Amino acid sequence: MLDLSAAKPMLLLNSAIPGFQDLLSSETAKLERRRTRELLGSQIARYTLATLFRAAAVEITSEDDEPVPPSDPLFRQVCEAVADAIPHFASVDELYRRLHDSHGKRAESADLWTHIDVAIDALADVPNTLAMVTEEIRRG
């Protein structure tokens, strides 16, 4: 869980699962343990980025029908990273505009959020991690 109520976001890992935190922090994991750690790590990174981005999107307001970026510097930084990861976006301002303009428009919103989700996956290295683990398993 990502706690956004404090001054700095805090990722809370489930300590009730025996060995979970040890697996994630293991420097010496080998084979399946390392692959599992890598997959979990990329999924946790994806979850963290997605949660931060969604919190940022909620903070985007409108002034004279123009989008106003989130006030939190971390949220703006996440938005900039996401915008940079979407090839056809010229800038973060385009992301803010598209979020603003797609509000209440189902098809536009769905298309935009698909691009956002793909960008977040790329930022969290999910596709590369999955490809690496799959190739390692394939080679045996």
RODO-2510 file (C-alpha; in nm, 4 decimals, decimal comma):
residues 140
     n   res          X          Y          Z
     1     m     0,0000     0,0000     0,0000
     2     l     0,1211     0,3516    -0,0746
     3     d     0,0407     0,5945     0,2056
     4     l     0,0009     0,9410     0,0567
     5     s    -0,1188     1,1058     0,3777
     6     a     0,2297     1,1930     0,5078
     7     a     0,4612     1,4684     0,3813
     8     k     0,6446     1,2057     0,1750
     9     p     0,4669     0,9009     0,0295
    10     m     0,5486     0,5792     0,2130
    11     l     0,5312     0,2341     0,0596
    12     l     0,4001    -0,0127     0,3148
    13     l     0,4886    -0,3757     0,2449
    14     n     0,2794    -0,6555     0,3910
    15     s     0,4779    -0,7861     0,6873
    16     a     0,2168    -1,0570     0,7537
    17     i     0,3494    -1,2645     0,4609
    18     p     0,6428    -1,4670     0,5961
    19     g     0,9615    -1,4058     0,3972
    20     f     0,8135    -1,1405     0,1658
    21     q     1,0319    -0,8510     0,2789
    22     d     1,3379    -1,0763     0,2958
    23     l     1,2801    -1,1881    -0,0629
    24     l     1,2469    -0,8303    -0,1883
    25     s     1,5609    -0,7117    -0,0118
    26     s     1,7735    -1,0201    -0,0849
    27     e     2,1052    -0,9379    -0,2517
    28     t     2,1974    -1,3044    -0,2968
    29     a     1,8774    -1,4541    -0,4404
    30     k     1,9421    -1,7053    -0,7170
    31     l     1,7358    -1,8654    -0,9918
    32     e     1,3638    -1,8752    -0,9095
    33     r     1,3989    -1,6574    -0,5994
    34     r     1,5799    -1,3899    -0,8017
    35     r     1,3277    -1,4114    -1,0852
    36     t     1,0418    -1,3840    -0,8399
    37     r     1,2108    -1,0877    -0,6694
    38     e     1,2604    -0,9122    -1,0053
    39     l     0,8983    -0,9651    -1,1103
    40     l     0,7645    -0,8511    -0,7729
    41     g     0,9955    -0,5509    -0,7745
    42     s     0,8749    -0,4319    -1,1136
    43     q     0,5117    -0,4831    -1,0107
    44     i     0,5649    -0,2847    -0,6908
    45     a     0,7330    -0,0080    -0,8927
    46     r     0,4389    -0,0098    -1,1341
    47     y     0,1872     0,0065    -0,8502
    48     t     0,3776     0,2936    -0,6876
    49     l     0,4019     0,4973    -1,0086
    50     a     0,0366     0,4322    -1,0963
    51     t    -0,0804     0,5380    -0,7503
    52     l     0,1303     0,8555    -0,7594
    53     f     0,0067     0,9376    -1,1100
    54     r    -0,3576     0,8864    -1,0216
    55     a    -0,3156     1,1077    -0,7157
    56     a    -0,1543     1,3699    -0,9397
    57     a    -0,4361     1,3449    -1,1960
    58     v    -0,6919     1,4155    -0,9236
    59     e    -0,5034     1,7335    -0,8339
    60     i    -0,5132     1,8749    -1,1863
    61     t    -0,7618     2,1578    -1,1685
    62     s    -0,9022     2,4049    -1,4154
    63     e    -0,8699     2,7813    -1,4249
    64     d    -1,0431     2,9689    -1,7079
    65     d    -1,0848     2,6316    -1,8814
    66     e    -0,7066     2,5770    -1,8737
    67     p    -0,5513     2,2853    -1,6850
    68     v    -0,3548     2,3727    -1,3717
    69     p    -0,0808     2,1198    -1,2850
    70     p    -0,0681     1,9564    -0,9421
    71     s     0,0944     2,1703    -0,6744
    72     d     0,3043     1,8866    -0,5298
    73     p     0,6507     1,8732    -0,6947
    74     l     0,6588     1,4918    -0,6728
    75     f     0,3260     1,4669    -0,8550
    76     r     0,4514     1,7069    -1,1256
    77     q     0,7692     1,4996    -1,1602
    78     v     0,5665     1,1799    -1,2067
    79     c     0,3485     1,3532    -1,4673
    80     e     0,6595     1,4704    -1,6535
    81     a     0,8021     1,1177    -1,6555
    82     v     0,4747     0,9715    -1,7827
    83     a     0,4435     1,2384    -2,0530
    84     d     0,8034     1,1729    -2,1623
    85     a     0,7250     0,8002    -2,1920
    86     i     0,4309     0,8600    -2,4293
    87     p     0,5958     0,8972    -2,7712
    88     h     0,3328     1,1166    -2,9353
    89     f     0,3138     1,3699    -2,6502
    90     a     0,5200     1,6824    -2,7063
    91     s     0,5286     1,7835    -2,3397
    92     v     0,3771     1,7415    -1,9974
    93     d     0,1466     2,0311    -2,0830
    94     e    -0,0110     1,8132    -2,3508
    95     l    -0,0722     1,5444    -2,0880
    96     y    -0,2371     1,7976    -1,8572
    97     r    -0,4509     1,9258    -2,1459
    98     r    -0,5586     1,5761    -2,2524
    99     l    -0,6478     1,4805    -1,8938
   100     h    -0,8464     1,8024    -1,8597
   101     d    -1,0217     1,7691    -2,1961
   102     s    -1,1065     1,3989    -2,1633
   103     h    -1,2972     1,4401    -1,8385
   104     g    -1,6460     1,2993    -1,8905
   105     k    -1,5644     1,1655    -2,2386
   106     r    -1,5534     0,7880    -2,2130
   107     a    -1,3760     0,6998    -2,5410
   108     e    -1,1165     0,9774    -2,5156
   109     s    -1,0526     0,8985    -2,1516
   110     a    -1,0143     0,5243    -2,2156
   111     d    -0,7680     0,5883    -2,4986
   112     l    -0,5657     0,8327    -2,2893
   113     w    -0,5513     0,6040    -1,9851
   114     t    -0,4397     0,3140    -2,2056
   115     h    -0,1399     0,5241    -2,3150
   116     i    -0,0773     0,6269    -1,9541
   117     d    -0,0848     0,2646    -1,8345
   118     v     0,1591     0,1565    -2,1072
   119     a     0,3905     0,4456    -2,0143
   120     i     0,3787     0,3508    -1,6465
   121     d     0,4588    -0,0122    -1,7357
   122     a     0,7606     0,1076    -1,9350
   123     l     0,8787     0,3388    -1,6562
   124     a     0,8572     0,0504    -1,4074
   125     d     1,0472    -0,1721    -1,6532
   126     v     0,7685    -0,4315    -1,6469
   127     p     0,8027    -0,5438    -2,0130
   128     n     1,1827    -0,5818    -1,9945
   129     t     1,1684    -0,7652    -1,6629
   130     l     0,9043    -1,0030    -1,7941
   131     a     1,1048    -1,0628    -2,1138
   132     m     1,4245    -1,1275    -1,9147
   133     v     1,2593    -1,3714    -1,6750
   134     t     1,0759    -1,5509    -1,9552
   135     e     1,3976    -1,5884    -2,1565
   136     e     1,5863    -1,7228    -1,8538
   137     i     1,3140    -1,9793    -1,7898
   138     r     1,3022    -2,0747    -2,1587
   139     r     1,6776    -2,1404    -2,1632
   140     g     1,6406    -2,3459    -1,8477
***
